[in-house]
Amino acid sequence: MRSLAPIPLASWLAACCLASCATTSTAGPAAAPRPAPSAKEGIPARPADADADVAYYRERAAALVSESTIEVARTNFARMRRGRMYLSGQVAAAETGKQIALTQAFDKGDNQAIVDITGNILPDDQADIRAHMLRAVALRRLGRTKEADFHREAAIGLIESIVGGGDGRSFDTAWTVYRVKEEYEVMKSRGYLVDRQSLTHHDKRDFDILDAHKPDGSETFRAHFDITELFAEEGRAFSRR
């Protein structure tokens, strides 16, 4: 079903533990604050096809509730992630609170709590990579293998929809993300811990640059993430406040 190598689960879990699973920030432990585009810089108009992708996200999210791997195969996860970004109210205090609770449950090794909390997160956000993966881990530990397989496949589908178009090593081969927390899940899935994040502009596009290393010190990596659409949407949200 998957076209690329599967997520190295042991590496992902090790990075999760060392990074405390990106505790209270949706962006991750090393996320740097950045200003939204100002009105003077000129915020692009919302894309004409944004509402179509919002509708696609809603349709796919409803289908994925069935926890059928067939629905994973039917899903264009890149389009689904983009639709979730344009869905209003994606970042809220309630979401932050759930993510904090999820981190606490993971740190305690409370598998049933992880299942309960992710059961509250995913109905509102089927594009949450971390929720799918931690739910998969907890369900497997509880012996619920079929359910665990579904959530692991969903997490793999989401991550592969990011990394399938390049290697992330340059501006030309950057990975496109629609939420900052996707950047950190990609890095964890490859066994990296993030040291720093910076924002840069290149050839009329916006990029997050993440410098990261392997926990054993064997390798470093500078990852490029194209956030042009995300940055513009953040600017539109900021201008509406």
N, C-alpha and C positions, 0 to 999 in steps of 0.2 A: 504493500500500500504506500509506503514512504519511499521517496526517491533519494534521499540523502541518508547519511549515517545517523542512527538513532542517538538521542541524547545520552551521553555517558552519565547514567544516574548516580554512580558513586561520586564522580567529580562534582556533579551539581549539588548533591547533598553536602559534600565536604565544604564547598564554597558557601552554601547556605548557612552552615553552622558557623564558619569563621566570620562571616559577615553579619551574623545574627539575623539572617534572612531579611535584610533591608528594613529594619525595625519600624520607626514611626514615619518614615518618608516614603511617599509613593515613588520617588525617584531613586532612592537607594542611599546608602550610608555616606557616599562620597559626592552626592549630587551638589553642584554649585548653583546658588540662586542666580537667576538671570533676569534682566529687565524685559518686559514685553515690548514689541515694536511700538514706537510712538506714532501719533497721528501724523507728525511731520515726516516720518519716514515713509508713510503711505502704506496702509494695510490693504492687501489685495481683497477684492470682493470674494465672498464665499463661493466656491465652485458650483457651477450649475448642476453638477451630478451628485452633490453632497447628499441631498435628500434621498436619491435613489439608493445610495450606499447605506444610509440610515435604515431604509426599508429592508435592504438585504440583510443587515445585521439583525434586525428584529425577526425576520423570517428564519434565519439560520439559528438564532438563539433559541427560538421556540422548538426547532427541530432537534437541537442538541440536548434539550432537556430529557429526551427519550433515552439518552446514554447508549445509543447504538453506534457502533463503529462504522456502520454503513453511512450514517449522517456525517461522520468525520470525512469520509472519502468524497462526499458530495459537496463539501464546503470549500469555497474559495476564501481561505483565511486572510489573505491580504486585503481583499475587499471587505471582509467582515470587520477586520481591525480598523480599517479606515472609517467604516460606518459607525463604529463605536465611538471614535473620536468626535465625530460630528453630532452625536447624540447629546443633547443638552443635559447639563447637570452631572457630568461624568465624575467630577471631583467634588466630594462633599464630606462634611464632618463625619457622617455616618459611615462612609467608606473607610475613612482613615481609622476610625475606631475599630472597625472589623479587622483591618489589617494589623493593627496593634495586638488585638486579641489573638489573631492567627499566629503572630510571631511568638507570643507568650506560650501558646499551646504547643507550638513546635519545640521551643526551648525546653519545655517540661516533658516532651515525649508523650503528650496526652493525645493519643490517636483518635479517640472518640470525640474529643473537643475539636480537633482539626476537621473531622468529618462534619460536625455540627456547624462550625463557623463557615467552612467553605460552602456548605449547603445553604447558607444565608447570602454569601457573596455571589455565587455563580448565577442564580436566577436573574440578578441585575447586571451581571457582567460576564458573559460567556467568553470574552476575549482576555480574561485575566489568566496569564500563563502561570503565575505563581500559585494561584488557587487551584488550578487543575493539577499541577505537579504535586503539591503537598497533599492534596486529596488522594491522588494516586498512591503516594507513599503510605499514607495512613490506612487506606483501604486494603492495600496489600498486606500490611502488618496485621490487620484484623481478619485476614483470610478471605476477603471479598475480592477475589482475583478478577472476575469478569468486569466488575465496576472499575477496579483499578486500571485495567487495560484500556478501558474507554478514555479515562481522564489522562492517562499517559499519552495515548494517541492524539488527543486533542491538544495537549501541550506541545507535542512534537510538530503537529500541523501548524500551530501558531508560530513556533520558532522557525520552522523551515520556510514559512511564508515571508520571513524577514531575511534570512541568510541565503535563500536560493538564488538571488540575483547578483551575487558578487562575493568577494572575500573580506570586505570591510577594511582593507588595508590602505585605501586611498580615496580621494574625493570621487574619482571616476567609478570606483567599485564599492561605494558606500552602501550600507544597509539602510533602507528606509523604515523609519518607525513613526508611529502615530501617538505614542505616549512615551514619556521619558522612562517609565519603569520597564518598558520593553527592552531598553538598552541593557539594563542590569540583569534581566533574566537571560538574555542572549549570552552575556559574558559568563554568568554562572553555569549555563548549560555547556560551556566549553571549558569549565574548570578554572576560570580566571577570577581574581579578586580585583576590584577597581580601586585605584589609588587616587585618581583625580579626574575631574570632568571640566571641559572648557568649551565655550561657544566660539565659533569662527564663521566668517563669511567667505565664500569662494565662488567666483563665476556666477554671481547673482543668486546663489543658493545659501542656505543656512545649514550648519553642521554642528553636532556635538562630537567632540573628540574625547574618548575615554582611554586613559593610560592604565594598564592593568598588568598583573603578574600572576604566575602560577603559585599556589601556596608553598610549594617546595623550593621556590626561587629559581627553577630551571628555565623559565621563559618569561619574557615580557611581550606585551602586545599593545599597539596603538590602534584602536578601533575607530572607524569613521561612520557616523550615523547621519543620514540626511533627514533633517527635521524641518524642511522648508514649509510643508503644509502645516505641520504641528505648530511651528513658531507663528505662522500667520493666524491660525485659529486661536492660539493663546492671546495674540494681539486683539483679535475681534472680541474675545471674551472680556479682556481687560477694558476695552473701550466701552463695553455695555454696562460696566459697574457704575 
